[in-house]
Amino acid sequence: MKGLTSIFISLFAVAPALFCSDAPASEPISMSPESWRSSGAELLADGTIIGRDAKQNYGGISKKIKVDFDKTQILAIEISEPDSGWFAILAGKEIKNGYTHIQRDTRKEGLILLDIAKICALSGEHELELKIGVVRLGSPDPVKDLTVRCTALSLEPRSESKASLQGKITKVSDETKPLFSCAEYSVFPDRIEGRSGSAGISSDGKYLLSDIDGILKKRIPDLPEGFPTIKTGAPLFDALYRLAVREAESNIRKQDSAFRAGASWGDVWTRDASFSQLLSLNMLFPENSAASYKVTVEDGEIVQDPRKANTGWPHQTDRMIWLLAAYDYFQIQGDEHFAKFAYDAGKKSMERALSEIYDPKTGLFMGESSFLDWAWQTYPSDMDRGEMGKCKALSTNCLYAESLQILSTLEKRFGSIEDSQRYSALGEKTLAGINKYLWLGDEIGYYGYFLYPQGQISRRSEGLGEALSVLFNITTDARAEKVISCTPATAYGIPCIYPQHKKQIPYHNLAAWPFVQAYFGWASARVRNENALLYSIATQMRNAAVFQTFKENINIVSGGTEQKINSDAQLWSIAGFLSIPFRCFLGMEFKDGSIALNPMLPKGFGESILISGVKYRKAVLDFEIAGSGCKADKIEMDGIPLKGNEIPSTIEGRHTIKITMGSETGKSTPGISLKTGNIFSPEPVIDLNVERKDSSLFMKWRESELAQEYIVMIDSKEAAKTKKTECFVDAPGHETATLNVIAVSEKGNASDAGKFIESKSGSK
């Protein structure tokens, strides 16, 4: 979300072709290199690094090592110059995905202790390849005669094993079925079990325990007085709800009562606050939400993140999420003065967008995808920032389609019928444009990431955009079900994009963001996909319980949080978890004059759940959901059937709403599209040469890494497929044609579009 340092970027510019996600690296322990050398620990590899370029300020070394995993728990990697930036890659077919990557900014130390037994989960002897790369940090001096050593240590790993939690956590029952289970971990109502970390509640019920870093112990906080309470048959869920509330409070700024973005982010970000408030904070923290809306409007216009030259508007244009969230706030609170404030800021911002970034031909808005503002990580490597800003992204256009309809509604209240009709028509055109230009087809079952300036669709998925397309009714009901069941998922969450870029570090690439998972879960409940909802809840539970905080992002390969930037108490991760009882279990949808209830309670949360003390305008509501399922048999308020399943906004005082679920279960097959194995796309085809004679085209290109097949595109349409790196194509009627080649892996993962070439009849 925020910016990398130039040092960090340059570090990875020299990475070997083998690239992947970070692996969990241990902090230095008390044993020193001198002591383990004197103890006779096995030296696996040593060598000298010299410079590789003209300035010789970066270099690398590759060594084969044999590791006996029955004797070795830790690899100690030393470099002779601590002030150099460096990284290491450990490769071998036995390691998951073929490699694991360790990265450190090592200005203070030249040592990494790698808990390899935990990362690789191997036994016996295996031959691996250790690659080390070094780059100077802010120095023109050459990398010269640096020594590297790798030592096998037969030490006890610093983290206790999973068994170390045995007897220390409360179990509802050994027979309890998991809410979600995969090869990496299982999430139960009361605990997490997994090789990437286990967690649960202490036997006295007072602490969260995790074995991710030794035995971590965190007291389960009490809720603030008067805050809504949750009681389910899943004690771990209830404990994490309490933790989320207190971490949300920790993000309230003293100077203005607005929400900062997280423990590591002191500023108020328009998108972070707005996405969070739409999820749950509008209802749970109304005063702080109102303060956040006010500080993200300047000169009557919504602030576009980030507030930096050449990176915000018009490259990033997703600020209309503010209007969606602000309108939700108005529907909950009923504040007419606030509604007028939202209308004024929303209209001024929309008119600028229509003037500067709207394409009337497609009905779509230009700008990068929402929140993926490290654009170099998720857009084609050969595309500059200006070109990225001219793309038309799925998530951003979902926000505009919904914002236009909200403005149409607000125009009836504060403006003119003519403008109301104009905004409504524009919104319908944007909706139609998304479905016409970004749908990848019923066989694939989800939308593409963005539309290139040349008119071609990106074949990557975009996790947030897929969820928003369902929640904002961009798609039809049948397509909505496909989007949820077909969008690529990984064990640790819905990835920001799929497939991944092999040569980019983890942050938006190779990562799942819990708030995206929350929106996906909300959309899963909307289409009644029970397995997808359970998956979304379980991944959020796992991440919060194992790390004992609501992290900013999760590495989709390791399940870790070792990315260079990864805040604790991240606001939208918190808000996402807090949304589950209200948006998913109760199915709350706020309207101008009511709350509509469309409850869905998957199995695993007990025979009944209680959600008490929910404040709604002048009322306080206590909910009970009896049974589980995807459809309510009856909903009663104070013993009387609730008309239309809607709670009117005119009620006052305290009321009890009892929801009795029917026996109908949610759609469970297929639930999600869980991806394993190679999750990377081939490198794009950028060395493309074209020769033309009349209508015949001969195209030739360099082989792309990971490619098994190539798709030849003419004017953004498939013209041919081949396994070779050359192709003859007959293109009658194309006097002028835009050509490119897409590489496809054995898994069906498509590359970026690569180099576009314009060919004219008569040219060579």
N, C-alpha and C positions, 0 to 999 in steps of 0.2 A: 504493500500500500504506500508506504513512504519511500524515500530515496536511499539507494545504496551509496556508499562512498566510492570515489573513483579508485581507491586502492583495491577495494573488493572486486570491482569490475575488472580491473587489469589483472588481478590474480587469476581469474577464470578465463581471460582471453588467451592464456597460454596453456590451457588444459589439454591433455592428450585427447585423441578421438574417443576413447572410452570414457563416457561421462555418465553420471548417475546421481543418486540422492546421497545426502549426508548420512553417515552412520553414527550411532551414539558413541561419543568418545568420552572416556573416563577423565576425571580431573586427576592431576598428579597425586600419588599417594606418598606415604612417608618414606618408603624405600628409595634410595638414591641410585643413580647409575653406577656409582663407585661400589656400592654395597652389592648390587646384583652381579656385577662383573667379578667381584672377589668371591662370590658364592658359586661361581661356575655355571651361571645361566647360559644357555645355548645361544650363540650369536648366529642368526640366520642369514644376515646379509650386511655388507658394508660397501661403501663406494664413494666416489668423488663426483660432485656436480660441477660442470663448467658451463660458461655461457653459450647460448645457442644463436643469438642474433648479432647484428653488427655492433650494438652497444654492449652485448653480453650481460644485460641486466636481468635476464631470466634464463632458466635452464632446467634440466630434468634428468632423471635416471630411472632405469627399469631393471628390476632384479627378480629372478625366480627364487622362491623360497619353499621349503618343505616344512609343513606344520603338523605336528602330532597332536591332534585335538584331545587325545586321552590324557596328555601330560601338560598341555599348554592352555592356560585360561586368558593370558594377557600378552599382547604384543607391545613392546616398548619401542617407539620410533623416536630417534634423536637426530637433531641436526646441529651442526657445530656453530651456527650463527643465529641466536635467538631473534635478532632484530629483522630477519627476513620474513616476508610473508610466504607461506608454503601450504601445500595440500598433499594428500596421499590418496591413492586408489589401490584397493586390494581386489584382484580379479581372479576368477576361477569358475569353472562350470558348476562346481558344487555349491557355490554361493547363490543365494536367491537373486534372480535376474542377471546373474553372471558377474556381478561386481558390487562392491560397497565403497562408499566414498567418505573420506574424512577431511574436513576442512577446518582450518583455524587461522585466526589473525594472531600470529605468535610473536608479537613485539616484546612480550615479557618472559617468554619461555621458549625453549627449543625442544619441547618434549610432549609427546602424546602417549598416554597409556590406553590402549584400545582393548575393551572388554570383548575379545573376539569369541569367546565361548558363548556369550549371550547373543551376539550378532549372528553368528554363522550356524549355531546349533548342529555342528558336525561331530563325528567321531572318527578315530583312526587317523592315518597320515594322508595328507593331501598336498599336491603341488599347486602353489598359487603364485601370482605375479604381483609384486609390489612396485607401484609407480610413484615417484616423488617429483613434484614440480616446485620450483622456487622463483619468486620474483622480488626485486628490491621494493621496499616501501618508501617512496618519496626520495630516492637517492639515485644519482646517475652512475654510482660506482658499479663495476661489473660483479656479477656472480662468479666467483673464482675460487677453486679449491675448497669448496664446502664439503664437509664429510657427512655422511648419513649412515646410521646404524639401525638395524632392526634386531631386537633380542626377544627370544621366547621366554616368558616367565611362568613358572609353575607356582603361582601364588593363588591364594583364595581370591576369587573375584570380589571387588569391593561391594557389589550388590548381593544381598542374600538371595538365595534361590526362591522360586515360587513356593516351595514347601515351607519357607520360613514364616509364612502367614498362617500355616496350619495351626488350628487351635487358638488363634488370636482374633479371628473375626467371627461375627455372628452369622450363622446359616439358618435360613427359614426352614430348610429341609435339604438333605442330600439328594432327594428325589425331584427337587424343583427343576422344571424345564427351563432352558435358557430362553430369553427374549429373542436373542439372535446369536448364531454361532457360525464361525468360519474356521479355516485352518489356523489362523493367527491367534484367535481368542474367542471366548464365549462371554456373553453378558447375561447374568442372572438377575432376578429382582433384587438380590441382596449382595451381589459380589461380581467381580470381574476375574476371570481366569484366563491367562494367556502367556505365551512365551515372550511377548513384548511388554509385559507388565501385568501384575495382578493387584487387586484392590478390594476393599470391603470395609465394614464397620466393626470397630472394636467390640469385644464381648460385653463391655459395660455400656455400649451404645453411645459413648461420648465422642469418639474420634473416627475420622476417616484414616484408614491405613493403606499404604501402597508400598510395593517392593521395587519401584522403578529406580530407586537410588538408596540402597540399603532399605531400612524400614522407615518410611516417612509417616509421620503422625500429625494430624491436623484436627483441632477441636471442631466439632460440628457446631456452628453458631446458633444462637436463638434468633427468632424472627423479631423485627421491630414491633413494638406495640401497635396494634390496630392493622397490621399487614395481613393480607389473605393467607390462610393456612391450607396445607395440603396433607391429606392422610390417605395413602394407598396401601396395597399389599406388597409394594416394592420399597422396602426401607431405604435402599441405596438411592433410589430416585428422590424420595422425600428429603434425605439429608443433602443431596446436591441442590435441591430447590432452595433450601435455607442458605447454603453457601452462595448460590447465585444472587440471592437478594442482597446479602451483605457485600458481595463484590460489586454489585451495581451501585450501592451506596458509596463505595470507595472511589467511584469515578465522578462524584458530584464535586464540581469545582467550588472553592470557597468564594472566589471573587465575583461570580455571577450566577451560581447555582445551576449552571448548564452542565451537560455531560461531556467529559473528555473522552477520547477514543479508547483509552486503556491505561494500564499502569505505566507503560513506556511512552505514552502519547499524551502530552499535557494539553494539546489544543482541542478545540471543538471542530470536528470535521462534519461538513454538511451530510455527506453520504453515510458516514458511520452512525451519527446520531439519528438520522432519518430512518434508515433501515432498522435500527434498533427500536425506535419509537413505534414504528408500524408493527413490528413483531409483538411487542408487549408493554413497552415503557409508557406509552400514552395512557394506558389504563392504570398501571401500577405506580408510576411516578409522574403524575400530571403536571405538578408545578415545575419540576426540573425539565420536563419535555417542553413546556411552554417557553422556559428560559432558553433552551437550546434552539428553538425555532427563531427566536428574536435575534440571537447573536449570529445567526447564519443568513441574515438578510442585511445587505448594505446598499444604500442609495435606492431603496425600494425594489431591489433585485436579489434573487437567490444567489448566494455565494457558490461559485464553482470550485471544487477541490482540484488540485492543491492551489494555494494562493501564490503561485510562482510563475514567472514569465516563461513562456515557451513550453510549459507542461500542462497548464490548465486549458481554459477556453481558447480556441475552438477545437483543440485536440481531444480534450475530455469534456463531455457535454451531458453528463448523467445527473445534473443537479435537480431535475424535475422529480426525483424521488422525494424531495422536500415537500412538494405539493401533495403527493399521495399520502405521505405520513401526516401532514398538517390537516388534510381533509378527514382522515381517520380520527385525529384528535378532536376535531369539531363534532363528528358524529358521536363520539363517546361523551364529551363534556357539554355539548350544546351551547357553546359560547359564540354568540352572533358577532361580537366585536372581533374575536379571533378569526372567524370565518371571513370577515371582510378583509382583514390583514392578509390572510392566506390568498384570497382572491386577487388582491392588488399585486402582491409579489409574484404570484403564479402567472398572472396575465402579462405583466411586464417582461418576465423571463421568457415566456412562451413566444411572445411577439418578436423578441430578439432572435430566438431560435428559428422561427419561420422565415425571418429575413436573412439569416446568415448561414444556416446549416441544413435547411430543408431542401429536399430534391422532389419537386412536384411530379417528375416523371415516374418515380418509383413509389412515392408517398412515404419515403423513409428519411430519417435524419442521420446526418453524418456525425462521426465522433467515435472514439474508442469505446470498448465495452465497459460497463459499469464496474468500478472498483479495481479492475485489473490494470492499474496505472503504472506498473513496471512493464510497459508495453513491449519492450524488447524481449521479455521472457515468453510472451504468448503469441506475438505476431511474427510473421516471417522475418528471418534474419537479414534478408536483403532489402527490407522495407524501411524507409526513414520515417521520422515522426510526422512529417507533413502528410505522407501517404497514409499512414495509420489513421490520422484524423479524418481522412476523406473516405474511409471505410464506413460501412453502415452496420453497426453491431446489434446482435439479437437483444441483449439485455437492455441496452439504452433505448432501442425502439419500442420494446415492451413498456418502458416507463413513459415514453411520449404518447403511445396509443392510449394508455390509461389516463394520463394527465389531461389530454384533450377532452376526454369524456367528463372528467371532473370539472374542468373549466366550463364545459357546456352546461353542467348542472348549476354551477355557481353563477354563471351569467344570468340565468333565470331569476336568481335571487338579488343580484346586485347590478346587473348590466342590461343587455338588450337581447331580445328574442333573436334578432338577426345574427349577433355574434354567437349566441348559443347554438344556433343551427350551423353556423360556419365551423365552430370547433367540433361539433358532433360529426360533421361530414369529413373533416380532416382526420379525426380519430379513426373513422371507418376506413379511410383510405390508407392510413398507416397500418391498421390491422390487416387489411387486404394485401398490402405490400410485404408484410412479414410472411404471410402464408404463400404468396406467389414467389418471392425471391429467396427466402431463407429455409423453406421446408426441404429436407433432404430426401423425401420420398417415403412412402408407406413401408417399403422393405427395410429401410434404416430405422425409421420410427421416431426421429427427433429433428430439431432444427439445427442449421449450421451456425457456426460462431459469428461470421460476419459476411458481408458482401464486399468483394474487392471493388476498387474504383473502376476496374475494367468490366464489372458486371458478373464476375464469377463468384460462386458461393464457396466459402471455406468449409471443408469437410470435417472440421473438428466440432465436438460438442462444447457447449458452454454451460456449466452446471447451473449458475444463477439464472441465466436467460431461459433455460428449459423450465425451471420451476415457475418463473414469472409468467411464462406463456400460458401455463395452466391456471394460475391464481387470478390473472387478469382477463381470463376468457378470450385470449387471443386465438386459441385453437378450438376445434369442435370437440364434443364429448368423446367421440371415438379416438380422435387424435390425442386428446389429453391422456387417456389411458395408455396409449402407446408411448407417449413421451416419458411417463413415469417408469414403465416397465423396460424401456429400451435405452434410456440415457445411461451411458457407461458409468459404472460404479466401481469402487475399489473397497477392499476390506476395511480401510480406515476412513472412508467417507467418499462423498461425491467429489471428484476432482474439479478444480476450477475449469480446466479444459481437458479434452481427451481426443487423440493420444498426446503423450508428453513430448517435449523437445529434449532430445538426448544431450545437447550441449549447453543446456541452461541449468543454473543452480536451483535448488528448491526455494520457493517462496510463493509465487502464484503458479509457476511450473512445479510439477511433482508434489502438489500440495492439495489438501482438502481444508476448507475453511468452515468451521462449525456453523457460522451464521448461514452459509449457503446450504448446509445440511438441514438447518432449521426450516428454511424456505422450501426445500425439497420435501421435508416431512409434512409441512402444512399442505403442500400440493398433493402429496400422497393421500392424506386424509380426505382431501376434496374429491378425489376420484375413488375413494374407498379401497385403496390397495393396502391391505393389512400388513403384508410382509414388508413392503417398502416403508410403511410408517414405523414398524418395529425396528427395521434396520436404521432408520434415521434417529430414532430415540436412543437406540443402543450405542451407536457410534458416539453420540454426544455424551452419554453416560460414561462410556469407556474413557474418552479423552479427559473429561473433568475429574473422574475418580482416580485414574492412574497418576495424573500430574497435579492433582489437588488444587487446581485452579482452572479457570476457563481460558485456555490458551488461544492465541490469535490464529494459529494454523498448525496443521499436522502433516508430517511427511508421509506420503501414501505408500512408500516402500518399506520404511522401517517402523512406522507408527510412532516415531519420536518427534521431538520438538527442537531438534538441534539446528534448525535454520538460523542463519546469522541474526535475523530480526524476528522475534516471536514474543510478543508481550504477554504477561500474565494479566488476569482480570480484564480481558478484552471485551469492550462494551457489547458489541453485537453478538459475540459468542454467548455472553451471559443472557442477553435479551432473547436469543434463540431458544435457550433451554427454558427460560421462564414462559415462553409462548406455548409450550406443549400442553399444559393443562387447559388453557383457555382456547387456543386456536384449533387444537387437535381433538382433545378429549371432549370438550364442550361444543366444539365447532362454532365458536362465536363469530358472527359477522355483524358489524355495527352499521346501523342505518340512521337516517335523520331522526326518526322517532321511535326506534326500538332496537333490541338485540335479537337477532335471529339465531336460533340454536339448531345445529345439525350435528349431533354428537356422534363420536366414534371412539370406542374403547377396546383396544386389542386385548387378547388374552395375556395374562401374566401379571396383571396389576391388582389381583384380588377379586373377591366377590362383589365388592362395592368400594367406591372411593368418595371422599368428602373434600370439597373445595369450599371453604367457608370465609365469610367476611369480605366478599368482593364488592367494592364500592362502585356504584353506577348512578351518577348525578345525585339525586336526593335519597337514594335507596342503598341498602346493604343486602347482599344476596348470599344465601347459603345453598350450595348445590350438593346433591347426592346422586351418584350414578350407580344404579344397581344392575349387576350383570355385565356382560361384555357383548360386543358385536358392532355392526356398522350402521344399524338403524334402530331408532327408538320406537318401542311399542306405544309408549305414552309419556307425556311430559305434563306434570302438574305443578301449579304454583299455589302453595298453601292449601293443598288438597283438591284444587279445582283445575280441570284440564285447561292447558294454556292454548289459547286460540292462535292457530297458525304457527305454533311453536315460537312465538315472538313475545319478548318481555317489553311492555310499553315503557317509554321514557318518562311517563307521567307519574309512575308509582313513587311512593315515599315510604320511609321506614324500613324495617327488616322483614325479609320474606324468604321462604324456603321453597326451592325448586327441586322436585324429585324426578329423575329421569330413569325410566325402566327400559333397559335395552331388550331388543328382540333376539331371536336365535339366529338371525341372518348374519353370516360372517362376511368380512370384506373379501375383495378379489385378492387371491393369493398366488395364482399361477397365470402368467409368470409374475414374480414379485419384482425383482431388480435384475439388471444385467451386470453381473459381477465379473470384472475383468481380472485375469491372472496371466502370468508369463510375461512376454514382451509387451510393455505398455508404451513403447516409443514409436514415433513416426519415422519413416525414412527421411534422409536429408533431401531438401528440395532440389529440383533440377534447375540449375542456374547457368550451366555451360551448354546452352542450346544453340545449334546452328541450323539454318534453314536455307535450302536451295529450291528455287521455284522455276517451273517451266509451264507456261499457260496455267492450266488448272491442277497440275500435278505438283505435289510438295514432297521433298525429301528432307526429313528431319533426323538429326543425329545429336547425341548428347553423351555426357560422361556418366558412367555407372553411379548410381546413388546407393550409399550405405544402407543396408537392411531391405532394399527393394527386391521384390520377387516379380513384380509386374509393373508396367507403365501404361498410363492412360493418356492418349494424345487428345488434346482439347483444341477445337477450332471455334472461335467466337463463343467461348464458355460452354460449349456442348461437346459431349464425348464423340470423337470421330473414329478412334481405333484403340485397340488394346494389344500390347505386345510384351514378350519377356525379353526382347532384345533391346539394345540401346540405339536403335535406328528404325525408321519407319517410312514407307511410301504411303502417301494419302492422296486420293483424288478429291479435289474440293471444287467441283463445278459451281458456278454462281457466286463464288467468293472472290470477287475482284480485289477486295481488301479484306484481309483476315487477321485476327489476333490469335496467336498460337502460344501454347505452353504445354508442358508435360507434367503430369502428376505421378509420383512414385508411390507404390502400394506395397506394404510388407506382407509376409506370409499370414499374419494375423488379420489382414484386411485394413491395417492402419494406413491412412492416406497422408502424404506429405502436404506441405504448403504448395501453392500454385507454382512457385518458382518464377523463372524469368518469362515475361511476356514479350513476344516479338510480333511486330506488325509487318505483314507481308502483303505487297501489292502485286497485281498482275503485271508481268513484264520485268519485275525485279529479280535479282539473283539472290 
